């Protein structure tokens, strides 16, 4: 995501806030995130974890907003938050704008001041206090917050040649070093992410694979304490239905990329509204990617997903599919919203305490912890084969499920009260 949102941030920075100061909680016992078998280990708890995205958290000077937001996220039972670790410019930003890097072929500047990376410092410190873990992408594929286009403006080429542009990659690694080295010993970091939704349109998939291999190895050489992932959308997978998201047109090969040794886990995103797909289609997207992760021996996260309408009906089935699928370690919906902040929201935002929050967050966390299943009123529909039976890894049963209850391949296997799956 992170598209067409930058204009909101500057406006929000100038808005007056009436939040009272938030008292920080006592620091919690914490450790580095590791992988234990087919699950993540977060502070000694091994299992499936839920989280969210808060792209705007590093882009407000109001620390009370940050603290209250992270407190609300933590109290909701979420464990992981994805925040932006980039803000790239080609000209000096207006006074008051938070920026991290000024890119210029004659000399780039990394901003470690009060209007720069100190704001990310605060988010990391607050996450430590609230027992949360952060996934931090280091560049954007899209133009929001500068992105690859800011490097292109400074060093030439275009969005596809950026991956092999020596000058651009040198500065990119310089920036990686500056950011990663600030938090090597922080237990609040879940993982470093090479990019947000990297694409190389029309490129051979080997371009991104080679780039990802080199950059991930570089980050590992700097920081042995934290996990590293690519941050891609999951585009390019041969086991799907042949629709656009499964194609290789964007220069990514999900199955090949998750096999890169220096990438610790895989990521994929899910936006049927933006991809021209139906909401029920999303469950098969989850299942095919989960199977690819199993085959690669890697754990994966659905780290962005959202629906514009009727979220309780449309997003909960994706969550259930992810929880029930081998190879899946967690999910992070896009995006967290708060009623006391303005200018940061988009059509996917879910505000704390809203009716959508109750089903997408509260019920989901309860289901993960085993306290209760999702509401039985939720209508789930699974992918079907050419006949009337579900495809391999498709849903074939569960509370509230109205789809096919037989399997075109495999056996319908009970996993829990709200999800049965066609397995080999």
N, C-alpha and C positions, 0 to 999 in steps of 0.2 A: 504494500500500500504506500503510504507517504507520498501521495500525489495530490497536487493542487491544494496544499494546506499551509504553505509557508506564509501566505499573506495574512492568515489569521493570527500568527504568532506575534508579529509586531504590534498589531492592534491590541492584543491581549496584554502585552507588556505595559501598555500605557493605561490600562484600566485600573481604577482604584479597587483595592480589596479590603473587605471589612473583617477578614478572618482574624480571630484572636490568635496569639502565639500558642503554638502547640508544644506541650511538654514532651520531650523525647523519652521513650521508654528506656529502661536499663538495658545495656547490651546483652544479647543472648549468646549462649554457647554456640559456636559456629565452626564449620570446617569447610574445606574445599569440596566442591561437587565432584563425585566420581561415578563411574559406571560399574554396577554390580550385576553381572550376568546380563539379563535382558531388561534391566531397570536402572534408573538413576538412584544414586544414594545421596540424599540431601540431609546433611547434619545427622547422619546415623539412621535416617528413615529411608527404607528401600521400597519403591513402589511407583505408581503412576501419579503424576502431579499435574495440577491445573494452574493456569496463569493467565496473563493478559498483556496487552501492549499499552504503553503510555509514552508515545513518541515525544510528547510535549514536556515531560517532566524536567529535562535539563534546560528548558528554554523559558523559565520564569524566574525572576529575581525574588519572588515571594516565597521564602523558605517555608512559611506556614502552609502554603498550598501544597508544597512537596510533602511535608510531614503528614498533613491530614490525608492526602491522597494515598500515600504508602501505608498509613495506619489503617485506612478503610480497606485497602487491598488485602493486607495481612489479616485483619479481623474477619474478612470474608472467607478465609481459609485458602486463599491462593498463595502459591509459593514462589512463582517465577514471574518476572516483569521484564519486558523487552523495551529498552529505551534507545534513542538514537545517540550514536557516538560520533557524529559528524555534523559540521555546519561550514561548508566551503564557499568562499567568496573570491571574486576576481577584482573587486574594488572595495575600498574601505567602507564597511557598512555604516548606516546612519547611527548617530549617537543613541545609545539605549538598546541597540540590537545585539543579541548574544551571538557571537561567532567564534569558531574554533580554528579556522585556517584561512589565510589569504594567499591565493595561488598566483604566482607570477613567474614567468620563465627566467627572469633576471634575479629572482630571490623570493622565496615564499616565506611566510611568517606563520608560526603556530602560536596561537594566543593562549597563554597560560594565566591571563589576568582575571580581574573580577567580572569582565564581560565575556570571558572565554571559558576555558576548561575548569575553572573553579566552580562553575555551576554544575558540571558533571561530577566534580569532587563531592559536592553537597549531596547529590542524589545517591552516590555510592555510600557515603557515610550514613545517610538516612536509611538506606536499605539494610546496612549492617545492623543498625539499631532496631529495625523492625523484623529482622529475621528473614528477609527476602533475598532472592538471588536474581541477578541481572544478566540478560543476554544483550550484548552491545555490538551492533553492526558498525563497520568502520568506513563505509562509503555507500552512496546511494546510486542505484542504477538510473533513477529518475532525476529530474532537474530540481525537485524540491530540496531545499537546503544545499544547493550547489550541485552535488552529485558528480558523476563522471563528466558531465558537460563542463563543469568548472575547470577540471583538469584539461579537457580538450581546448577550452578557451585559452589556457595558459601555455600548453605544450604542443598544441596542434593535433592533427589527425581527426578522428571521429570516434563515435561511441564504440565501434567494433575494433578499431585499431588500438584503442586505449589499453587493451589487455596485453599488448605486445610493445607499446610505446615505452622505450627505455627511460626517457626523461620523466614521463608521467608515473611510471611504476617506481622509479627511484624516490620521487617525492611522496608517493603513496606509502612506501615502506618507511620513509622518514616520519611520516605522521603516525603510522602504526606504532613505531618505536616510542614516540612521545606519549601516546595514550596508554599503551599496554604497560609501559614501565612505571606509570603512576600507580597501578593497582595490582602489581604482581603478588603482593602479600595480602590482598583483600579477599576475605571469604565471601564477600557479597557478589563477586563475579561468578556467574554460572558458566558463561562461555563467551569467547570472542567470535564474532561473525564477520567473514570476509567482506560481505556486501549485502545490502538489502535488494533482493530480487535481481541478481545479475542475469543479464541477457546479452547475447551477441548475435543479433538477427542475421540470418543467412550464413553464419560461420559454421565451419566444421566443429562438431562438439568437442573435438580435441583441444580447441583454443582455450575454452574455459577450464577444461580438465587440467591442462598443463599449468595454466595460471593458478588455479586453486591449489594444485599440488605444491608449487613453489612458495606461494604466500603462506599457506598453512604450515609448511615446514619452517618458514622464517619465524612465524609467531611462536611455534613450539620452541625454537632456539632461544627466544627472548623470555618466555614464560612457561616453565614446566608445571605450573600449579593448576592451570585452568584448561578447560575443554575448548576445542575449536570446531566450528562448523561453517558451512558455506553460506547459508541464508537464501537459498534459491526457492522458487515456487513449486518445484516438482515437475516442471514442464519436461516433456520428452520421456515417454515410457511406452515400450512396445506391447505391454500386456493389457492396455486399456481398450476402449471402444473405437479408437481411431479419430476421435474428435480433436479439435484444435489444441486443447491443453495437453493432449498426449503426444502431439507431433513434436518434431525436432526443429521446427522453424526458428525458434528463439536461441538455437545454438547450445542447448543444455540437454544432457543425457542423465536423467535422475539415477538410473540403475548403475551407470558407470561412475558417476561422481561420488556416490556413497561408498564405493569401494576404495576410494583414495585413503591410504593408510593414515595419513596425518590429519584427516577429518574424523573426529570422534563420534559424531552422530549426524543423522540426516534431518533435513527440514523440508516441509512443503506447505503451501498456502492453499486456500480454498475460497474462491469468490465466483459462484455461479452467475450472479448478476452481471459482473464485468466480463465474464467469459462466454456469455450467451448460452449457458446451460441451465437445466432445471435444478431446483433445490434437491429433489430426491437423488439426482445424479451424484450429488456430493458424497453419499455414503459409499458408492463404488469407487470414487476417487480415493477416499481414505483407505479402503480395503486393498486396492491394487498397489498402493504405495507401501502399505504395511507389509504386504507379501514381498515386495522388492527389498525391503529392509531386512526381513527374515533371511532371504536368500543371500544377502550381503554380509550377514552376521553383525548388523549394526542396529542400534536403536534409533527411532525417529520421533520427531515432534511435529505436530500440526501447529506451526507457530503463528500463523495468521489465518483467521477465517471469520466470515461475517455474512449476514443477510440483511437486506434493506427492509424487508417486511416480515411480519409475523414470526419473530425470532424463536418464540417458544416452540412453534410447530416445525420450523425449518432448520434450526441449528442444533437442537437437542439430538436428533437422529445421528448427526455427524459425531457428536460427542460420544454417544453410545457405541457407534461403530469403532471409534478410536479406542475407547476403553476396552472393548472386547477383542480387539485384534492383536495377535502376537506381533511383536516388533515395534509397538507403539509405547512411548514412555511418557507422553503428556500432550497437552494442547493449550494454546494461548489465544484467546479470542481477540479480535480487533473491534473496537478498542475501549479502554476504560474511560468513563466520563464522570464528571462531578458537577453538580448544579451550581457550585460557588465559583467556578471558573468559566470564563466566556472566551469564545474565539478559537478554541481548540477542537471542537467537535466536528464530526462529519456524519454522513447518513448511516454509518455503522455503529456509532457510539452507543454504549450501554451505560446509563447513569447509575451510580451507586444507590441502592434502595428502590429502584424502579421495578415495575412488574417484570420487565425483561431480565433484570438482575436476579430476581427470585428464581426464575427457571434456568437461565443460562449459567448463573454463578452458584447461588445457594443450593439449588437442587443437585447440580452437578457435583459440587464438593461433597455433599452428603452421600451421593451415589458412590463416589470414589472411596470414601471412608467406610462404606458399607452400612451407613446408618439407615438409608432408605433408598429405594429405586426412584428413577424419575417418575413424575406423575403418570398414572395409567391412562389419563385422558389424551396424552400425546399420541398422535397418529404417525406411525413410522412406516415408510415404504421402502422396500429394498430393490436392488437392481435385479432384473430378470433376464434370462437367456431368450433365445428366439421362441421358445415354447412358453409354458406357464410356470416354470421352475426357476429358482434363483441360480445365478452363476456361482462358480467356485469362489469362495471367500465372501459371498453375498449373505445378507440376512435372510433367515428362514423361520424365525419365530421370536416371541417375546411379548411381554405385557403391552397391549395397545397396538401391536403390529398387525397390519392389515394386508400385507403382501403375500407373495408365494411362500408356501410352507414345505415345498419339496426342493430338491437340488438337482440341477442339470448335470452336475459333476460332484462327486464326493458325498458325504453324509451330513445331514443336519445335526449339528452337535450343540447340545445345551451348554452355555457358558455362564449364564446367570438368569434371573427371573425375567429380565427385560431384553435379553439378547441371545439368540441362537444363530449359529453361522455354518455355512456349507464349507466343510473342511475335507481334505484328502483322506 
